[in-house]
Amino acid sequence: MSVTIRLTRAGGKKVPFYRVVAADRRSPRDGRFIEQLGVYDPLRDPVEFRIDAPRLQHWLSVGALPSQTVSELLRRQRRNAPAAAPAA
């Protein structure tokens, strides 16, 4: 089974809300998924993107591939994250 980390759409008409899920590559966009890893809400100000980092790392370590959109969201999150304070 090949697993992908992708978005699945929820919400209403013209009010999109997305869940970040680990799903079998063959299942439909809004179909079955293995585990929900986070949420993405593009209509909030600022945009909300929350993800369970330990579970994301688990799925990446077992060979799951993020979709292009999820990859871009993760890249933006890393870029906007505050830098860790140096240890004294």
PAZAPA-4460 file (N, C-alpha, C; in steps of 0.05 Angstrom, whole numbers, plus 32768, in hexadecimal, padded with zeros to 4 digits):
% residues 88
    n_x    n_y    n_z   ca_x   ca_y   ca_z    c_x    c_y    c_z   seq   type   mol
   8011   7FE9   8000   8000   8000   8000   8012   8019   8000     1      M     A
   800D   802B   7FEE   801C   8044   7FED   800B   805A   7FFA     2      S     A
   8017   8068   800C   8008   807C   801C   8011   8098   8013     3      V     A
   7FFE   80AA   8012   8004   80C6   800B   7FF8   80D7   8021     4      T     A
   8005   80EE   8026   7FFB   8101   803A   7FEF   8118   8029     5      I     A
   7FD5   811C   802B   7FC8   812F   801A   7FB1   813D   8028     6      R     A
   7FA4   814F   801A   7F8D   815E   8024   7F74   8150   801C     7      L     A
   7F60   8151   802E   7F45   8148   8027   7F32   815F   802E     8      T     A
   7F20   8165   801C   7F0F   817D   801F   7EF7   8177   8031     9      R     A
   7EF2   818B   8042   7EDA   818A   8053   7ECE   81A6   8051    10      A     A
   7EBA   81AC   8061   7EAE   81C7   8060   7E98   81C8   804B    11      G     A
   7E8D   81DF   8048   7E76   81E2   8036   7E7E   81EE   801B    12      G     A
   7E69   81F4   800C   7E6D   8201   7FF2   7E79   821C   7FF5    13      K     A
   7E8F   8221   7FE8   7E9E   823B   7FE9   7EAA   8241   8005    14      K     A
   7EAB   822D   8016   7EB6   8230   8031   7EC8   8218   8036    15      V     A
   7EDF   8216   8028   7EEF   81FE   802A   7EFE   81FC   8044    16      P     A
   7F02   81E4   804D   7F11   81DD   8065   7F1E   81C2   805E    17      F     A
   7F37   81BF   8065   7F45   81A6   805D   7F50   8198   8075    18      Y     A
   7F51   817E   8073   7F5E   816D   8086   7F77   8162   8079    19      R     A
   7F8D   8161   8088   7FA5   8154   807E   7FA4   8137   8088    20      V     A
   7FA5   8124   8075   7FA1   8108   807B   7FB7   80F7   806E    21      V     A
   7FBB   80E0   807B   7FCB   80CB   806E   7FB7   80B8   8062    22      A     A
   7FB9   80B3   8048   7FA6   80A2   803A   7FB4   8091   8026    23      A     A
   7FA6   807A   801F   7FB0   8069   8009   7FAE   807A   7FF0    24      D     A
   7FC3   8078   7FE0   7FC4   8088   7FC7   7FAD   8083   7FB5    25      R     A
   7FA1   806B   7FB6   7F8C   8063   7FA3   7F70   806D   7FAC    26      R     A
   7F6D   8076   7FC5   7F53   807E   7FCE   7F4C   809A   7FC4    27      S     A
   7F32   80A1   7FC1   7F2B   80BB   7FB6   7F32   80D2   7FCA    28      P     A
   7F32   80EA   7FC0   7F3A   8101   7FCF   7F2B   8103   7FEA    29      R     A
   7F11   8101   7FE9   7F01   8103   8002   7EF8   80E8   800D    30      D     A
   7F06   80D3   8004   7EFE   80B8   800C   7F0D   80B0   8026    31      G     A
   7F11   8096   8028   7F1D   808A   8040   7F39   8094   8044    32      R     A
   7F40   8097   805D   7F5B   809E   8064   7F64   808E   807C    33      F     A
   7F7E   808C   8081   7F89   807C   8097   7F89   808C   80B1    34      I     A
   7F92   80A5   80AF   7F95   80B5   80C7   7F94   80D3   80C0    35      E     A
   7F86   80E2   80D1   7F86   80FF   80CE   7F9E   810B   80DC    36      Q     A
   7FAE   811B   80CE   7FC7   8126   80D9   7FC5   8143   80E0    37      L     A
   7FB2   8152   80D5   7FB0   816E   80DB   7F99   817B   80CB    38      G     A
   7F99   8196   80CC   7F85   81A6   80BE   7F91   81BD   80AF    39      V     A
   7F83   81C6   809B   7F8B   81DE   808B   7F72   81EE   8085    40      Y     A
   7F71   8207   808F   7F5A   8218   808A   7F64   8231   807C    41      D     A
   7F61   8232   8061   7F6B   8249   8052   7F5A   8263   8056    42      P     A
   7F43   8261   8061   7F32   8279   8064   7F37   8289   807E    43      L     A
   7F45   827D   8090   7F4C   828C   80A9   7F60   82A1   80A3    44      R     A
   7F61   82B5   80B4   7F76   82CA   80B2   7F84   82CC   80CC    45      D     A
   7F9C   82C3   80CF   7FAD   82B6   80BB   7FA5   829A   80B5    46      P     A
   7FAE   828F   809F   7FA7   8274   8096   7FAF   8260   80AC    47      V     A
   7F9D   824E   80B2   7FA3   823A   80C7   7FAD   8220   80BA    48      E     A
   7FC4   8217   80C3   7FD0   81FE   80BB   7FDC   81F1   80D3    49      F     A
   7FCF   81DC   80DD   7FD9   81CE   80F5   7FDE   81B1   80ED    50      R     A
   7FF3   81A5   80F7   7FFA   818A   80F0   8007   817D   8108    51      I     A
   8001   8163   810C   800C   8153   8122   8028   814A   8118    52      D     A
   803D   8159   8120   8058   8154   8116   8063   8137   811C    53      A     A
   805F   812C   8134   8069   8111   8138   805C   80FC   8125    54      P     A
   8042   80FF   8121   8034   80EC   810F   803C   80F1   80F2    55      R     A
   8041   810A   80EA   804B   810F   80CF   8066   8102   80CB    56      L     A
   8078   8105   80DF   8092   80F9   80DD   8090   80DA   80DB    57      Q     A
   807D   80CF   80EA   8079   80B2   80E9   8072   80A9   80CC    58      H     A
   805F   80B7   80C0   8056   80AF   80A6   806C   80B4   8091    59      W     A
   807B   80C9   8094   8091   80CE   8081   80A7   80B9   8084    60      L     A
   80AB   80B0   809D   80C0   809B   80A2   80B9   8080   8097    61      S     A
   809F   807A   8094   8097   8060   8089   8092   8062   806B    62      V     A
   8099   8079   805E   8098   807B   8041   8081   808A   8035    63      G     A
   8070   8096   8045   805A   80A6   803A   8065   80BF   802C    64      A     A
   8058   80C6   8016   8061   80DD   8006   804C   80F3   8009    65      L     A
   8054   810C   800F   8041   8122   8010   803A   812B   7FF4    66      P     A
   8021   8134   7FF1   8019   813F   7FD7   8027   8159   7FD3    67      S     A
   8026   8164   7FBB   8034   817D   7FB5   8029   8194   7FC6    68      Q     A
   800F   8194   7FCA   8003   81AA   7FDB   800B   81A8   7FF8    69      T     A
   800B   8190   8003   8013   818C   801F   8031   8193   8021    70      V     A
   8041   818B   800E   805E   8192   800F   8061   81B0   8010    71      S     A
   8052   81BF   8000   8054   81DC   8000   804B   81E8   801B    72      E     A
   8036   81DE   8026   802C   81E7   8040   8040   81E2   8056    73      L     A
   804D   81CB   8056   8062   81C5   8069   807A   81D7   8066    74      L     A
   8081   81DD   804D   8098   81EF   8048   8091   820B   8052    75      R     A
   8079   8215   804E   8071   822F   8058   8071   8230   8077    76      R     A
   8068   821A   8083   8067   8219   80A0   8083   821A   80AC    77      Q     A
   8096   820B   809F   80B1   820B   80A9   80BE   8227   80A6    78      R     A
   80B8   8234   8090   80C3   824F   808A   80B9   8263   809E    79      R     A
   809F   8261   80A6   8093   8274   80B8   8097   826D   80D6    80      N     A
   80A1   8256   80DC   80A5   824E   80F7   80BB   825E   8104    81      A     A
   80B7   8266   811D   80CD   8275   812B   80E5   8263   812F    82      P     A
   80FC   826F   812C   8115   8260   8130   8118   8259   814D    83      A     A
   8123   8241   8153   8127   8238   816E   813D   8249   817B    84      A     A
   8139   824F   8194   814D   8260   81A3   8166   824F   81A8    85      A     A
   817D   825B   81A4   8196   824B   81A9   8199   8244   81C6    86      P     A
   81A3   822C   81CB   81A7   8222   81E6   81BE   8231   81F4    87      A     A
   81BB   8238   820D   81D0   8246   821B   81E2   8234   822B    88      A     A
***
